[in-house]
Amino acid sequence: MIRVLYFARLAEAFKKSGEPMMKGSAKTVGQIVDRLKARDSHWEKMLVEGQFQIMVNKQIVNGDHPIKDGDEIALV
């Protein structure tokens, strides 16, 4: 299990500040973002690469950063 947090315009657009998520087979934060984008066109539109920042456990990372159970992923 991981925790995904949304900030600023993303929190407003998704009408929530975060949610727990099963890591499943995802190995990178980019795969988690892809899973979110696959929800529907609204999510895909809001999660355009380069228009938000990704943090894992309060460290700025890029999409190929590995994730593990217990990580906190923030999309800012």
WOWOZI-V222410 format. One line per field, one symbol per residue. ss: DSSP state (2 for helix, 1 for strand, 0 for the rest). phi: phi as a letter, one per 40 degrees, with the letter a starting at -180 (. if undefined). A space follows every 10 residues. Layout:
BEGIN
ss=???
phi=???
END
This chain:
BEGIN
ss=0111110222 2222000111 1000000122 2222222000 2222220000 0001110011 1000010000 011110
phi=.bbbbbbfcc ccccfaciac accfccbbcc ccccccccda ccccccbcdg babbbbfgbc bbccccbadg cbbbbb
END
